[in-house]
Amino acid sequence: EEMTSLGQERVPSFQWTSMARLGGGAIFWSEALLDALTDERVMRLDWNRLAQQGGKGIFSFDLALNYALAARGWSVSVWDDL
């Protein structure tokens, strides 16, 4: 999978297994966002192919951010209430 191989460039043991719903009360590390969302890194993703596979919904915030973070080896998960 493309996201796993891209993520392994930064984190060799990275495995992308699923996407998390990121809307609502999501919390992000600024380091992760600043790392994953540079123009250069976002352009490395084949957004046209991703849209062909998953539909235009790929361009919604929560789905696109999952891909961008995974491509840099950042794990995304649901934060269980404490």
Secondary structure in CASP SS format (residue, H / E / C, confidence):
PFRMAT SS
TARGET T0000
AUTHOR 0000-0000-0000
METHOD secondary structure of the structure
MODEL  1
E C 1.00
E H 1.00
M H 1.00
T H 1.00
S H 1.00
L H 1.00
G H 1.00
Q C 1.00
E C 1.00
R C 1.00
V C 1.00
P C 1.00
S C 1.00
F C 1.00
Q C 1.00
W C 1.00
T C 1.00
S C 1.00
M C 1.00
A C 1.00
R C 1.00
L C 1.00
G C 1.00
G C 1.00
G C 1.00
A C 1.00
I C 1.00
F C 1.00
W C 1.00
S H 1.00
E H 1.00
A H 1.00
L H 1.00
L H 1.00
D H 1.00
A H 1.00
L C 1.00
T C 1.00
D H 1.00
E H 1.00
R H 1.00
V H 1.00
M H 1.00
R C 1.00
L C 1.00
D C 1.00
W H 1.00
N H 1.00
R H 1.00
L H 1.00
A H 1.00
Q H 1.00
Q H 1.00
G H 1.00
G C 1.00
K H 1.00
G H 1.00
I H 1.00
F H 1.00
S C 1.00
F H 1.00
D H 1.00
L H 1.00
A H 1.00
L H 1.00
N H 1.00
Y H 1.00
A H 1.00
L H 1.00
A H 1.00
A C 1.00
R C 1.00
G C 1.00
W C 1.00
S C 1.00
V C 1.00
S C 1.00
V C 1.00
W C 1.00
D C 1.00
D C 1.00
L C 1.00
END
